[in-house]
Amino acid sequence: VNLLEPTGFEALTHILESKFGSTLAAFQWLNSSGSGSVSRAVFDTGMALLKLDVEEIIGMKKQDLFASFLPPGATSFEKEDWTAVLAGIPASRASQEAAELRKTSLAQRAEKKLQ
């Protein structure tokens, strides 16, 4: 095992960043319809088009990787879920944080940052 090579989600993040420049750009590519969310069919198609062997890269099946991005009870994920999971935050906590962010206005968030 090469300790210098990224593994797991870190490896996936590295690959996506090298292909797209950022994980956000990778999400935008997956979400080419502009709907704001990625379904299982779209995710599977995207992974196939990218020719990513998810099982080899991160050691989990493609459907399990997709499920790791899903908030509880959801059938698709959004940018906040994608970004948080790739940053190492579990989807359930990420979805709670994203829901809280959606409740506050941009002005309120900006004000909070300035405090």
C-alpha positions as MATLAB code, in Angstrom:
seq = 'VNLLEPTGFEALTHILESKFGSTLAAFQWLNSSGSGSVSRAVFDTGMALLKLDVEEIIGMKKQDLFASFLPPGATSFEKEDWTAVLAGIPASRASQEAAELRKTSLAQRAEKKLQ';
ca = [
       0.000    0.000    0.000;
       1.334    3.380   -0.999;
       0.648    5.729    1.904;
       1.119    8.780   -0.295;
      -1.732    7.917   -2.657;
      -5.204    9.092   -1.680;
      -7.784    6.425   -0.898;
     -11.559    6.299   -0.473;
     -13.471    9.549   -0.891;
     -10.190   11.439   -0.958;
      -9.204    9.493   -4.088;
     -12.570   10.174   -5.713;
     -12.269   13.868   -4.856;
      -8.771   13.960   -6.350;
      -9.971   12.331   -9.591;
     -12.963   14.667   -9.914;
     -10.799   17.710   -9.251;
      -8.279   16.604  -11.870;
     -11.026   16.022  -14.454;
     -13.182   19.087  -13.741;
     -11.045   21.500  -11.728;
     -13.275   21.217   -8.654;
     -15.874   18.952   -7.104;
     -18.433   21.732   -7.613;
     -17.732   21.724  -11.356;
     -18.118   17.923  -11.303;
     -21.540   18.306   -9.652;
     -22.562   20.898  -12.228;
     -21.551   18.482  -14.991;
     -23.610   15.696  -13.394;
     -26.510   18.118  -13.007;
     -26.400   19.184  -16.654;
     -30.203   19.493  -16.694;
     -29.920   22.312  -14.158;
     -32.545   20.761  -11.871;
     -30.324   21.149   -8.807;
     -30.469   17.481   -7.890;
     -28.922   14.243   -9.135;
     -30.972   11.051   -9.403;
     -29.627    7.506   -9.405;
     -30.013    7.214  -13.205;
     -28.108   10.458  -13.786;
     -25.403    9.428  -11.299;
     -24.966    5.989  -12.883;
     -24.785    7.505  -16.361;
     -22.250   10.082  -15.214;
     -19.996    7.470  -13.608;
     -20.200    5.364  -16.784;
     -19.367    8.337  -19.030;
     -16.416    9.191  -16.802;
     -15.322    5.540  -16.934;
     -14.830    5.523  -13.167;
     -14.526    2.123  -11.528;
     -15.991    3.213   -8.207;
     -15.411   -0.148   -6.570;
     -11.713   -0.053   -7.404;
     -11.300    3.620   -6.510;
     -13.086    3.755   -3.166;
     -13.926    0.143   -2.369;
     -17.707    0.367   -2.488;
     -20.353   -0.491   -5.030;
     -21.720    2.304   -7.211;
     -25.189    2.060   -5.627;
     -23.634    2.351   -2.149;
     -21.652    5.401   -3.229;
     -24.838    6.991   -4.557;
     -26.629    6.170   -1.291;
     -23.847    7.830    0.709;
     -24.813   11.191   -0.850;
     -28.524   10.826   -0.083;
     -30.184   12.617    2.801;
     -32.466   10.288    4.807;
     -35.567    9.331    2.807;
     -34.397   11.056   -0.392;
     -34.064    9.569   -3.871;
     -31.724   12.246   -5.207;
     -29.047   14.517   -3.788;
     -28.215   18.184   -4.128;
     -24.994   20.183   -4.370;
     -24.760   20.638   -0.592;
     -25.000   16.873   -0.014;
     -22.356   16.196   -2.682;
     -19.949   18.805   -1.360;
     -20.346   17.794    2.274;
     -19.871   14.063    1.698;
     -16.773   14.630   -0.436;
     -15.479   16.838    2.385;
     -15.974   13.981    4.842;
     -19.285   14.939    6.464;
     -21.915   12.147    6.660;
     -24.926   12.747    4.391;
     -27.431   12.743    7.252;
     -25.619   15.583    9.033;
     -24.934   17.372    5.754;
     -28.613   17.338    4.822;
     -29.532   18.814    8.203;
     -26.985   21.583    7.729;
     -28.184   22.209    4.158;
     -31.797   22.405    5.335;
     -30.807   24.976    7.953;
     -28.956   27.016    5.326;
     -32.000   26.999    3.053;
     -34.099   28.434    5.897;
     -31.937   31.506    6.192;
     -31.685   34.226    3.601;
     -28.427   35.133    1.921;
     -28.441   38.442    3.817;
     -28.847   36.627    7.158;
     -25.965   34.279    6.325;
     -23.755   37.205    5.308;
     -24.610   39.044    8.523;
     -23.794   35.965   10.573;
     -20.395   35.626    8.876;
     -19.569   39.236    9.681;
     -20.213   38.717   13.402;
];
